[in-house]
């Protein structure tokens, strides 16, 4: 942290941002820059800030809306509004939103410095933390979920709604869509945010160990049990448990998990006395649990218990307009860690990212950006930087080739069963319009008809 605090400057005027940064850096402040509200909100989700100097007229998001959302992430941040066209009504609205000052351009440097010094002091009033929410809570708030498309805005609203209840939640979505990110947002937006958030990867725990890992064990329960061990459910008491890839949990463990959901208690391995636990269960899967129930691979009663509230994450192909936001977000997030100095992305590079299909969704896009940054030696990310890391990348130009291979890689259980199920899902989605379905799958009507006949789809 700088000597006198952290200041965020939000203005779409690049020369002005540099001037203001120099002004405050000379006074010992640590300064962060954002050209619009989206960048500002992303920074606030990862940095504990004292003061935000916000231009009122910004692209994509009005300055007053930026202030409102900044204070949702960090309620103790103190905003100052700058504007070239002030009005009494806007000044009153800014004050209502918690702005310390409302200043018109041009300003006197001495006045701006004084306003920021007082605002920084206000953000650190005695007895109050600099940021009332922990850095962890800030990093994982609902606004850490990037995207301004309709599907992503709807997703954030649904997360806020679910966070206000204690209902068990089932998060569904393809690999790479950000299921754990959504689960963390639900936890950190809830009243449980100060208690543990425990992640359990159901696919990585061996069946022989899953009972002791989840429920704990008593001393002497088995040969190496030299002392009592609390399981993950007990460790999360008062908080949330995230069961990632719940579809990979074997049937015996599913039975024991059902008891936890029903009775709100666990019995340690080797023990007989139930231990009460106050936890919120959030489960996630990229598999079709309903189909797994019909295949006797997943307990129906557990499925019904888990899907009290359901959250469906959209695949990236359904909100491609968010790709420029993701590119800028990940470029900024990883440039320091990789050791580069990238501060912009060329239009050609942005077009390249936007013109590709990403079967691995946001995670695949993120990995591609990391690889491109590693190849970048200058200040701007160029197409030449991504060509080296793009070899073998399953991302391809949109509309080229069939969509079926990528879809098959993300479903279960066997290739022929999977292909038939995918075709049926696309037929349902397109109301059994063969032309629309063939177009969605990037295959001919004749090929679609032959495959429907093969799989008995009528």
VENLINVEN-V202575 format. One record per residue. N is the residue number from 1. RES is the residue in one small letter. SS is DSSP state (alpha for helix, beta for strand, coil for the rest). Layout:
n:N res:RES ss:SS
n:N res:RES ss:SS
This chain:
n:1 res:x ss:coil
n:2 res:x ss:coil
n:3 res:x ss:coil
n:4 res:x ss:coil
n:5 res:x ss:coil
n:6 res:x ss:beta
n:7 res:x ss:beta
n:8 res:x ss:beta
n:9 res:x ss:beta
n:10 res:x ss:beta
n:11 res:x ss:coil
n:12 res:x ss:coil
n:13 res:x ss:coil
n:14 res:x ss:alpha
n:15 res:x ss:alpha
n:16 res:x ss:alpha
n:17 res:x ss:alpha
n:18 res:x ss:alpha
n:19 res:x ss:alpha
n:20 res:x ss:alpha
n:21 res:x ss:alpha
n:22 res:x ss:alpha
n:23 res:x ss:alpha
n:24 res:x ss:alpha
n:25 res:x ss:alpha
n:26 res:x ss:coil
n:27 res:x ss:coil
n:28 res:x ss:coil
n:29 res:x ss:coil
n:30 res:x ss:beta
n:31 res:x ss:beta
n:32 res:x ss:beta
n:33 res:x ss:beta
n:34 res:x ss:beta
n:35 res:x ss:coil
n:36 res:x ss:coil
n:37 res:x ss:alpha
n:38 res:x ss:alpha
n:39 res:x ss:alpha
n:40 res:x ss:alpha
n:41 res:x ss:alpha
n:42 res:x ss:alpha
n:43 res:x ss:alpha
n:44 res:x ss:alpha
n:45 res:x ss:coil
n:46 res:x ss:coil
n:47 res:x ss:coil
n:48 res:x ss:coil
n:49 res:x ss:coil
n:50 res:x ss:coil
n:51 res:x ss:beta
n:52 res:x ss:beta
n:53 res:x ss:beta
n:54 res:x ss:beta
n:55 res:x ss:beta
n:56 res:x ss:coil
n:57 res:x ss:coil
n:58 res:x ss:coil
n:59 res:x ss:coil
n:60 res:x ss:coil
n:61 res:x ss:coil
n:62 res:x ss:coil
n:63 res:x ss:alpha
n:64 res:x ss:alpha
n:65 res:x ss:alpha
n:66 res:x ss:alpha
n:67 res:x ss:alpha
n:68 res:x ss:alpha
n:69 res:x ss:alpha
n:70 res:x ss:alpha
n:71 res:x ss:alpha
n:72 res:x ss:alpha
n:73 res:x ss:alpha
n:74 res:x ss:coil
n:75 res:x ss:coil
n:76 res:x ss:coil
n:77 res:x ss:coil
n:78 res:x ss:beta
n:79 res:x ss:beta
n:80 res:x ss:beta
n:81 res:x ss:beta
n:82 res:x ss:beta
n:83 res:x ss:beta
n:84 res:x ss:coil
n:85 res:x ss:coil
n:86 res:x ss:coil
n:87 res:x ss:coil
n:88 res:x ss:alpha
n:89 res:x ss:alpha
n:90 res:x ss:alpha
n:91 res:x ss:alpha
n:92 res:x ss:alpha
n:93 res:x ss:alpha
n:94 res:x ss:alpha
n:95 res:x ss:alpha
n:96 res:x ss:alpha
n:97 res:x ss:coil
n:98 res:x ss:coil
n:99 res:x ss:coil
n:100 res:x ss:coil
n:101 res:x ss:beta
n:102 res:x ss:beta
n:103 res:x ss:beta
n:104 res:x ss:beta
n:105 res:x ss:coil
n:106 res:x ss:coil
n:107 res:x ss:coil
n:108 res:x ss:coil
n:109 res:x ss:alpha
n:110 res:x ss:alpha
n:111 res:x ss:alpha
n:112 res:x ss:alpha
n:113 res:x ss:alpha
n:114 res:x ss:alpha
n:115 res:x ss:alpha
n:116 res:x ss:alpha
n:117 res:x ss:alpha
n:118 res:x ss:alpha
n:119 res:x ss:alpha
n:120 res:x ss:alpha
n:121 res:x ss:alpha
n:122 res:x ss:alpha
n:123 res:x ss:alpha
n:124 res:x ss:coil
n:125 res:x ss:coil
n:126 res:x ss:coil
n:127 res:x ss:coil
n:128 res:x ss:coil
n:129 res:x ss:coil
n:130 res:x ss:coil
n:131 res:x ss:coil
n:132 res:x ss:coil
n:133 res:x ss:coil
n:134 res:x ss:coil
n:135 res:x ss:alpha
n:136 res:x ss:alpha
n:137 res:x ss:alpha
n:138 res:x ss:alpha
n:139 res:x ss:alpha
n:140 res:x ss:coil
n:141 res:x ss:coil
n:142 res:x ss:alpha
n:143 res:x ss:alpha
n:144 res:x ss:alpha
n:145 res:x ss:coil
n:146 res:x ss:coil
n:147 res:x ss:coil
n:148 res:x ss:coil
n:149 res:x ss:coil
n:150 res:x ss:alpha
n:151 res:x ss:alpha
n:152 res:x ss:alpha
n:153 res:x ss:alpha
n:154 res:x ss:alpha
n:155 res:x ss:alpha
n:156 res:x ss:alpha
n:157 res:x ss:alpha
n:158 res:x ss:alpha
n:159 res:x ss:alpha
n:160 res:x ss:alpha
n:161 res:x ss:alpha
n:162 res:x ss:alpha
n:163 res:x ss:alpha
n:164 res:x ss:coil
n:165 res:x ss:coil
n:166 res:x ss:coil
n:167 res:x ss:coil
n:168 res:x ss:coil
n:169 res:x ss:beta
n:170 res:x ss:beta
n:171 res:x ss:beta
n:172 res:x ss:beta
n:173 res:x ss:coil
n:174 res:x ss:coil
n:175 res:x ss:coil
n:176 res:x ss:coil
n:177 res:x ss:coil
n:178 res:x ss:coil
n:179 res:x ss:alpha
n:180 res:x ss:alpha
n:181 res:x ss:alpha
n:182 res:x ss:alpha
n:183 res:x ss:alpha
n:184 res:x ss:alpha
n:185 res:x ss:alpha
n:186 res:x ss:alpha
n:187 res:x ss:alpha
n:188 res:x ss:alpha
n:189 res:x ss:coil
n:190 res:x ss:coil
n:191 res:x ss:coil
n:192 res:x ss:coil
n:193 res:x ss:coil
n:194 res:x ss:coil
n:195 res:x ss:coil
n:196 res:x ss:coil
n:197 res:x ss:beta
n:198 res:x ss:beta
n:199 res:x ss:beta
n:200 res:x ss:beta
n:201 res:x ss:beta
n:202 res:x ss:coil
n:203 res:x ss:coil
n:204 res:x ss:coil
n:205 res:x ss:coil
n:206 res:x ss:coil
n:207 res:x ss:alpha
n:208 res:x ss:alpha
n:209 res:x ss:alpha
n:210 res:x ss:alpha
n:211 res:x ss:alpha
n:212 res:x ss:alpha
n:213 res:x ss:alpha
n:214 res:x ss:alpha
n:215 res:x ss:alpha
n:216 res:x ss:beta
n:217 res:x ss:beta
n:218 res:x ss:coil
n:219 res:x ss:coil
n:220 res:x ss:coil
n:221 res:x ss:coil
n:222 res:x ss:coil
n:223 res:x ss:coil
n:224 res:x ss:coil
n:225 res:x ss:coil
n:226 res:x ss:coil
n:227 res:x ss:coil
n:228 res:x ss:coil
n:229 res:x ss:beta
n:230 res:x ss:beta
n:231 res:x ss:coil
n:232 res:x ss:alpha
n:233 res:x ss:alpha
n:234 res:x ss:alpha
n:235 res:x ss:alpha
n:236 res:x ss:coil
n:237 res:x ss:coil
n:238 res:x ss:coil
n:239 res:x ss:coil
n:240 res:x ss:beta
n:241 res:x ss:beta
n:242 res:x ss:beta
n:243 res:x ss:beta
n:244 res:x ss:beta
n:245 res:x ss:coil
n:246 res:x ss:alpha
n:247 res:x ss:alpha
n:248 res:x ss:alpha
n:249 res:x ss:coil
n:250 res:x ss:coil
n:251 res:x ss:alpha
n:252 res:x ss:alpha
n:253 res:x ss:alpha
n:254 res:x ss:alpha
n:255 res:x ss:alpha
n:256 res:x ss:alpha
n:257 res:x ss:alpha
n:258 res:x ss:alpha
n:259 res:x ss:alpha
n:260 res:x ss:alpha
n:261 res:x ss:alpha
n:262 res:x ss:alpha
n:263 res:x ss:alpha
n:264 res:x ss:coil
n:265 res:x ss:beta
n:266 res:x ss:beta
n:267 res:x ss:coil
n:268 res:x ss:coil
n:269 res:x ss:beta
n:270 res:x ss:coil
n:271 res:x ss:coil
n:272 res:x ss:coil
n:273 res:x ss:coil
n:274 res:x ss:coil
n:275 res:x ss:beta
n:276 res:x ss:beta
n:277 res:x ss:coil
n:278 res:x ss:coil
n:279 res:x ss:coil
n:280 res:x ss:beta
n:281 res:x ss:beta
n:282 res:x ss:beta
n:283 res:x ss:beta
n:284 res:x ss:beta
n:285 res:x ss:beta
n:286 res:x ss:coil
n:287 res:x ss:coil
n:288 res:x ss:coil
n:289 res:x ss:alpha
n:290 res:x ss:alpha
n:291 res:x ss:alpha
n:292 res:x ss:alpha
n:293 res:x ss:alpha
n:294 res:x ss:alpha
n:295 res:x ss:coil
n:296 res:x ss:coil
n:297 res:x ss:coil
n:298 res:x ss:coil
n:299 res:x ss:coil
n:300 res:x ss:alpha
n:301 res:x ss:alpha
n:302 res:x ss:alpha
n:303 res:x ss:alpha
n:304 res:x ss:alpha
n:305 res:x ss:alpha
n:306 res:x ss:alpha
n:307 res:x ss:coil
n:308 res:x ss:coil
n:309 res:x ss:beta
n:310 res:x ss:beta
n:311 res:x ss:beta
n:312 res:x ss:beta
n:313 res:x ss:coil
n:314 res:x ss:coil
n:315 res:x ss:coil
n:316 res:x ss:alpha
n:317 res:x ss:alpha
n:318 res:x ss:alpha
n:319 res:x ss:coil
n:320 res:x ss:alpha
n:321 res:x ss:alpha
n:322 res:x ss:alpha
n:323 res:x ss:alpha
n:324 res:x ss:alpha
n:325 res:x ss:alpha
n:326 res:x ss:alpha
n:327 res:x ss:alpha
n:328 res:x ss:alpha
n:329 res:x ss:alpha
n:330 res:x ss:alpha
n:331 res:x ss:alpha
n:332 res:x ss:alpha
n:333 res:x ss:alpha
n:334 res:x ss:alpha
n:335 res:x ss:alpha
n:336 res:x ss:alpha
n:337 res:x ss:alpha
n:338 res:x ss:alpha
n:339 res:x ss:coil
n:340 res:x ss:coil
n:341 res:x ss:coil
n:342 res:x ss:coil
n:343 res:x ss:coil
n:344 res:x ss:beta
n:345 res:x ss:beta
n:346 res:x ss:coil
n:347 res:x ss:alpha
n:348 res:x ss:alpha
n:349 res:x ss:alpha
n:350 res:x ss:alpha
n:351 res:x ss:alpha
n:352 res:x ss:alpha
n:353 res:x ss:alpha
n:354 res:x ss:alpha
n:355 res:x ss:coil
n:356 res:x ss:beta
n:357 res:x ss:beta
n:358 res:x ss:coil
n:359 res:x ss:coil
n:360 res:x ss:coil
n:361 res:x ss:alpha
n:362 res:x ss:alpha
n:363 res:x ss:alpha
n:364 res:x ss:alpha
n:365 res:x ss:alpha
n:366 res:x ss:alpha
n:367 res:x ss:alpha
n:368 res:x ss:alpha
n:369 res:x ss:alpha
n:370 res:x ss:alpha
n:371 res:x ss:alpha
n:372 res:x ss:alpha
n:373 res:x ss:alpha
n:374 res:x ss:alpha
n:375 res:x ss:alpha
n:376 res:x ss:coil
n:377 res:x ss:coil
n:378 res:x ss:coil
n:379 res:x ss:coil
n:380 res:x ss:beta
n:381 res:x ss:beta
n:382 res:x ss:coil
n:383 res:x ss:alpha
n:384 res:x ss:alpha
n:385 res:x ss:alpha
n:386 res:x ss:alpha
n:387 res:x ss:alpha
n:388 res:x ss:alpha
n:389 res:x ss:alpha
n:390 res:x ss:alpha
n:391 res:x ss:coil
n:392 res:x ss:coil
n:393 res:x ss:coil
n:394 res:x ss:coil
n:395 res:x ss:coil
n:396 res:x ss:beta
n:397 res:x ss:beta
n:398 res:x ss:coil
n:399 res:x ss:coil
n:400 res:x ss:coil
n:401 res:x ss:coil
n:402 res:x ss:coil
n:403 res:x ss:coil
n:404 res:x ss:alpha
n:405 res:x ss:alpha
n:406 res:x ss:alpha
n:407 res:x ss:alpha
n:408 res:x ss:alpha
n:409 res:x ss:coil
n:410 res:x ss:coil
n:411 res:x ss:coil
n:412 res:x ss:coil
n:413 res:x ss:coil
n:414 res:x ss:coil
n:415 res:x ss:alpha
n:416 res:x ss:alpha
n:417 res:x ss:alpha
n:418 res:x ss:alpha
n:419 res:x ss:alpha
n:420 res:x ss:alpha
n:421 res:x ss:alpha
n:422 res:x ss:alpha
n:423 res:x ss:alpha
n:424 res:x ss:alpha
n:425 res:x ss:alpha
n:426 res:x ss:alpha
n:427 res:x ss:alpha
n:428 res:x ss:alpha
n:429 res:x ss:alpha
n:430 res:x ss:coil
n:431 res:x ss:coil
n:432 res:x ss:coil
n:433 res:x ss:coil
n:434 res:x ss:alpha
n:435 res:x ss:alpha
n:436 res:x ss:alpha
n:437 res:x ss:alpha
n:438 res:x ss:alpha
n:439 res:x ss:alpha
n:440 res:x ss:alpha
n:441 res:x ss:alpha
n:442 res:x ss:coil
n:443 res:x ss:coil
n:444 res:x ss:coil
n:445 res:x ss:alpha
n:446 res:x ss:alpha
n:447 res:x ss:alpha
n:448 res:x ss:alpha
n:449 res:x ss:alpha
n:450 res:x ss:alpha
n:451 res:x ss:alpha
n:452 res:x ss:alpha
n:453 res:x ss:alpha
n:454 res:x ss:alpha
n:455 res:x ss:coil
n:456 res:x ss:coil
n:457 res:x ss:coil
n:458 res:x ss:coil
